[in-house]
Amino acid sequence: MSETTDVKSRLNSLLENDFIDSFRRGIKQYMTDRITIICLAFLTILVFISVFDQFIMPYEHDALHRTADGEIARLESPSSDHLLGTTSSGEDVFSQLIYGASSTLLTGVVGGLVIVSIGLTIGMVSGYYGGRVDSFLMRATDFAYGIPIIPTAIVLVAYFGMGFWSSVLIIGLLLWRGNARVFRSQVLQIKEREHIKAAKMLGASDWYVITRHILPNMMGMVVLFFALGTGITILLSAGLAFLGFMDPFVPSWGVMLRGAYSSGSMTEAWWWALPPGFMISSTVLSIFLLGRSYERVNEEQVNQVA
């Protein structure tokens, strides 16, 4: 018994040291890519803006502005007073753009977490235990694949209401299907490795094997799908907002696009429509590239070990 415990402790020590060394090498390799650094800097600035938006905004996002004649400053072009002009209601576009960053990012992160959590749980359980459990979960995944995303999201949002959290959770619950099968295939490959079979022979529990051996080897794929889920959630929520199925009282970049379109001034007031569209595309692209870069570095490390 004592010999088995000693072997386990040595094995754990070796794994922990190897994990720390590979993590350090991965960070150095990750930060050598110029595109990765640019994307990381962009998202860092965006997070900073989201946290301190109240101190950065020149005006309140819903403040009504007037001209020197006392009239509402409708669709004013960019100037020193309004860097990105005003909306058809006389609100400052730049302030709305800053204020909408926090809700847009929060939507993406929560949606990405829901997507990865459900997909990873189903894929992990299905791939590790196999048999009837695997068959049942994969049939459930097949059924989920048959559900159209946007029409179903519209129906559910209309039924449960256009609350912020309900909308995000509905999006997450509809998008997990895309990664469950990938995680399952990863588990099927990893669980056949010799060190995992050795851990089972030493009496390691299923929870121990999953959390200490299988999950760390899947982190590259987990981060990649989290990034994909975050980006897709931002795009889908912006699309639902544009269609009018998101809460208009929770300012976001999608709601800004909806407002510009509803006013009929998208081409005339380019300063109102282009900035939120540019921020949505830039944010999603940066998140995708960061996730792909991490997955690439992780894959290269695994190949080096192999």
C-alpha positions as CSV (number, residue, x, y, z in Angstrom):
1,M,0.0,0.0,0.0
2,S,2.8,2.4,0.9
3,E,4.6,1.6,-2.3
4,T,1.5,2.4,-4.4
5,T,1.0,5.7,-2.5
6,D,4.7,6.6,-3.1
7,V,4.4,5.8,-6.8
8,K,1.3,8.0,-7.0
9,S,3.0,10.9,-5.3
10,R,6.0,10.7,-7.6
11,L,3.8,10.6,-10.6
12,N,1.8,13.6,-9.4
13,S,5.0,15.5,-8.7
14,L,6.4,14.8,-12.2
15,L,3.1,15.8,-13.8
16,E,2.9,19.1,-11.9
17,N,6.5,20.0,-12.7
18,D,6.0,19.2,-16.4
19,F,2.8,21.2,-16.4
20,I,4.5,24.3,-14.9
21,D,7.4,24.0,-17.4
22,S,5.1,23.6,-20.4
23,F,3.0,26.5,-19.2
24,R,6.0,28.8,-19.1
25,R,7.2,27.7,-22.5
26,G,3.7,28.1,-23.9
27,I,3.4,31.7,-22.5
28,K,6.7,32.6,-24.1
29,Q,5.8,31.1,-27.4
30,Y,2.3,32.6,-27.2
31,M,3.7,36.1,-26.8
32,T,6.1,35.9,-29.7
33,D,3.4,36.2,-32.3
34,R,2.8,39.9,-33.4
35,I,-0.9,39.3,-34.3
36,T,-1.5,37.7,-30.9
37,I,0.0,40.7,-29.1
38,I,-2.1,43.2,-31.1
39,C,-5.3,41.2,-30.4
40,L,-4.4,40.9,-26.7
41,A,-3.7,44.6,-26.4
42,F,-7.0,45.5,-28.1
43,L,-9.0,43.2,-25.8
44,T,-7.1,44.5,-22.8
45,I,-8.0,48.1,-23.7
46,L,-11.6,47.0,-24.3
47,V,-11.8,45.4,-20.9
48,F,-10.4,48.5,-19.3
49,I,-13.0,50.6,-21.0
50,S,-15.7,48.3,-19.9
51,V,-14.7,48.5,-16.3
52,F,-14.1,52.2,-16.1
53,D,-16.7,53.3,-18.6
54,Q,-18.3,55.8,-16.2
55,F,-15.0,57.7,-15.9
56,I,-14.3,57.6,-19.7
57,M,-17.6,58.6,-21.1
58,P,-17.8,62.4,-21.9
59,Y,-21.6,62.3,-21.3
60,E,-24.2,60.0,-19.9
61,H,-25.1,57.5,-22.6
62,D,-28.8,58.5,-22.6
63,A,-28.3,62.3,-22.1
64,L,-30.2,64.5,-24.5
65,H,-28.0,67.2,-26.2
66,R,-29.2,70.4,-27.7
67,T,-27.7,73.0,-30.1
68,A,-26.9,76.6,-29.2
69,D,-30.5,77.5,-30.5
70,G,-32.0,75.1,-27.9
71,E,-33.1,72.5,-30.5
72,I,-32.3,68.8,-30.1
73,A,-28.9,68.0,-31.7
74,R,-30.2,65.3,-34.1
75,L,-27.7,63.5,-36.3
76,E,-24.9,66.0,-35.7
77,S,-21.7,65.1,-37.5
78,P,-18.5,64.4,-35.5
79,S,-17.1,67.5,-33.8
80,S,-15.0,68.4,-30.8
81,D,-18.1,68.3,-28.7
82,H,-19.2,64.9,-30.0
83,L,-16.3,62.9,-31.3
84,L,-18.6,60.4,-33.1
85,G,-21.6,62.7,-33.7
86,T,-25.1,62.3,-32.3
87,T,-28.0,60.0,-32.9
88,S,-31.4,60.9,-34.2
89,S,-32.5,61.4,-30.6
90,G,-29.7,63.8,-29.8
91,E,-27.6,61.3,-27.8
92,D,-23.8,61.1,-28.0
93,V,-22.6,58.1,-30.1
94,F,-19.2,58.0,-28.5
95,S,-20.6,57.7,-25.0
96,Q,-23.0,55.0,-26.2
97,L,-20.1,53.1,-27.8
98,I,-18.1,53.1,-24.6
99,Y,-21.2,52.2,-22.5
100,G,-22.1,49.3,-24.7
101,A,-18.7,47.6,-24.4
102,S,-19.4,46.1,-21.0
103,S,-22.8,44.6,-21.9
104,T,-21.4,43.2,-25.2
105,L,-18.4,41.6,-23.6
106,L,-20.4,40.2,-20.7
107,T,-22.9,38.7,-23.1
108,G,-20.0,37.0,-25.0
109,V,-18.2,35.7,-22.0
110,V,-21.3,34.3,-20.2
111,G,-22.5,32.7,-23.4
112,G,-19.0,31.2,-24.1
113,L,-18.9,29.8,-20.6
114,V,-22.4,28.2,-21.0
115,I,-21.5,26.8,-24.4
116,V,-18.2,25.3,-23.3
117,S,-19.5,24.0,-19.9
118,I,-22.4,22.1,-21.4
119,G,-20.4,20.8,-24.4
120,L,-17.4,19.8,-22.3
121,T,-19.6,18.0,-19.7
122,I,-21.5,16.0,-22.3
123,G,-18.4,15.3,-24.4
124,M,-16.3,14.2,-21.4
125,V,-19.0,12.0,-19.9
126,S,-19.9,10.4,-23.2
127,G,-16.3,9.7,-24.3
128,Y,-15.0,8.5,-20.9
129,Y,-17.8,6.1,-19.9
130,G,-19.0,5.0,-23.4
131,G,-21.7,2.4,-23.7
132,R,-25.3,3.4,-23.1
133,V,-24.3,6.7,-21.6
134,D,-22.4,7.5,-24.8
135,S,-25.3,6.4,-27.0
136,F,-27.9,8.4,-25.1
137,L,-25.8,11.6,-25.0
138,M,-24.9,11.5,-28.7
139,R,-28.5,10.9,-29.7
140,A,-29.4,14.0,-27.6
141,T,-26.6,15.9,-29.4
142,D,-28.0,14.7,-32.8
143,F,-31.4,16.0,-31.8
144,A,-29.9,19.4,-30.8
145,Y,-28.3,19.6,-34.2
146,G,-31.8,19.5,-35.8
147,I,-32.9,22.6,-34.0
148,P,-32.5,25.8,-36.0
149,I,-30.7,28.4,-34.0
150,I,-32.0,31.8,-34.9
151,P,-35.7,30.9,-35.3
152,T,-35.6,29.0,-32.0
153,A,-33.8,31.8,-30.2
154,I,-36.4,34.3,-31.5
155,V,-39.3,32.1,-30.2
156,L,-37.7,31.5,-26.8
157,V,-36.7,35.1,-26.3
158,A,-40.2,36.2,-27.2
159,Y,-41.7,33.6,-24.8
160,F,-39.4,34.1,-21.8
161,G,-39.0,37.8,-22.3
162,M,-36.1,40.0,-23.6
163,G,-34.2,40.1,-20.3
164,F,-30.4,40.2,-20.5
165,W,-29.6,37.0,-18.7
166,S,-32.5,35.0,-20.2
167,S,-31.3,36.0,-23.7
168,V,-27.7,35.0,-23.0
169,L,-28.6,31.7,-21.5
170,I,-30.9,30.9,-24.4
171,I,-28.1,31.5,-26.8
172,G,-25.7,29.4,-24.8
173,L,-28.2,26.5,-24.5
174,L,-28.6,26.5,-28.3
175,L,-24.9,26.5,-29.3
176,W,-23.3,23.8,-27.1
177,R,-23.9,21.1,-29.7
178,G,-21.1,22.2,-31.9
179,N,-18.3,21.2,-29.5
180,A,-19.7,18.2,-27.7
181,R,-18.7,15.8,-30.4
182,V,-15.2,17.3,-30.7
183,F,-14.6,17.0,-26.9
184,R,-15.9,13.4,-27.0
185,S,-13.5,12.4,-29.8
186,Q,-10.6,14.1,-27.8
187,V,-11.5,12.1,-24.7
188,L,-11.7,8.8,-26.7
189,Q,-8.1,9.4,-27.9
190,I,-6.6,10.7,-24.6
191,K,-8.0,8.0,-22.4
192,E,-6.2,5.3,-24.3
193,R,-2.8,6.7,-23.4
194,E,-0.4,4.6,-21.3
195,H,-0.1,7.0,-18.4
196,I,-3.9,7.1,-18.0
197,K,-4.2,3.3,-18.1
198,A,-1.4,3.3,-15.5
199,A,-3.3,5.7,-13.2
200,K,-6.4,3.5,-13.4
201,M,-4.3,0.4,-12.6
202,L,-3.0,2.2,-9.5
203,G,-6.6,2.7,-8.3
204,A,-7.2,6.3,-9.3
205,S,-10.8,7.4,-9.3
206,D,-12.7,8.5,-12.4
207,W,-12.8,12.1,-11.1
208,Y,-9.1,12.0,-10.5
209,V,-8.3,10.7,-14.0
210,I,-10.6,13.2,-15.6
211,T,-9.5,16.3,-13.7
212,R,-5.7,15.5,-13.5
213,H,-5.0,13.7,-16.7
214,I,-7.6,14.1,-19.4
215,L,-8.8,17.7,-18.9
216,P,-5.3,19.3,-18.8
217,N,-4.6,17.7,-22.2
218,M,-7.7,19.2,-23.6
219,M,-7.1,22.8,-22.5
220,G,-6.1,24.0,-25.9
221,M,-9.3,22.8,-27.4
222,V,-11.4,24.1,-24.5
223,V,-9.9,27.6,-24.8
224,L,-10.4,27.5,-28.6
225,F,-14.1,26.6,-28.3
226,F,-14.6,29.1,-25.5
227,A,-13.2,31.8,-27.8
228,L,-15.5,30.6,-30.7
229,G,-18.5,30.4,-28.3
230,T,-17.8,34.0,-27.0
231,G,-17.5,35.4,-30.5
232,I,-20.5,33.6,-31.9
233,T,-22.6,34.7,-28.9
234,I,-21.6,38.3,-29.5
235,L,-22.6,38.0,-33.2
236,L,-25.9,36.2,-32.5
237,S,-26.9,38.6,-29.7
238,A,-26.1,41.5,-32.0
239,G,-28.2,39.9,-34.7
240,L,-31.1,39.4,-32.4
241,A,-30.7,43.0,-31.2
242,F,-30.8,44.2,-34.8
243,L,-34.0,42.2,-35.3
244,G,-35.5,43.8,-32.2
245,F,-35.5,40.7,-30.0
246,M,-33.1,41.9,-27.3
247,D,-33.8,44.3,-24.5
248,P,-33.5,47.8,-26.0
249,F,-32.9,49.2,-22.5
250,V,-29.6,47.4,-22.1
251,P,-27.3,49.4,-24.4
252,S,-25.1,47.3,-26.5
253,W,-23.4,47.6,-29.9
254,G,-26.2,45.5,-31.5
255,V,-28.8,47.8,-30.0
256,M,-26.9,50.8,-31.5
257,L,-27.0,49.2,-34.9
258,R,-30.8,48.6,-34.5
259,G,-31.3,52.2,-33.6
260,A,-29.4,53.5,-36.6
261,Y,-31.3,51.2,-38.9
262,S,-34.7,52.0,-37.4
263,S,-34.0,55.7,-37.8
264,G,-33.4,55.2,-41.6
265,S,-30.1,57.0,-41.3
266,M,-27.5,54.3,-41.7
267,T,-26.1,55.7,-44.8
268,E,-26.5,59.3,-43.9
269,A,-25.2,59.1,-40.4
270,W,-22.3,56.8,-41.0
271,W,-20.8,57.9,-37.7
272,W,-23.7,56.2,-35.9
273,A,-23.7,52.9,-37.8
274,L,-20.0,52.2,-38.6
275,P,-18.4,52.4,-35.1
276,P,-20.6,49.7,-33.4
277,G,-20.2,47.4,-36.5
278,F,-16.5,47.9,-36.5
279,M,-16.2,47.2,-32.8
280,I,-18.3,44.0,-33.1
281,S,-16.2,42.6,-36.0
282,S,-12.9,43.7,-34.4
283,T,-13.8,42.2,-31.0
284,V,-15.0,38.9,-32.5
285,L,-11.9,38.6,-34.7
286,S,-9.5,39.3,-31.9
287,I,-11.2,36.7,-29.7
288,F,-11.1,34.1,-32.5
289,L,-7.4,34.8,-33.2
290,L,-6.4,34.6,-29.5
291,G,-8.2,31.3,-29.1
292,R,-6.7,29.9,-32.3
293,S,-3.2,31.0,-31.3
294,Y,-3.5,29.4,-27.9
295,E,-4.8,26.1,-29.4
296,R,-1.9,26.2,-31.9
297,V,0.7,26.6,-29.1
298,N,-0.9,23.9,-27.1
299,E,-0.9,21.5,-30.1
300,E,2.8,22.2,-30.7
301,Q,3.6,21.4,-27.1
302,V,1.7,18.2,-27.2
303,N,3.5,17.2,-30.5
304,Q,6.9,18.0,-28.8
305,V,6.0,15.8,-25.9
306,A,4.8,13.0,-28.2
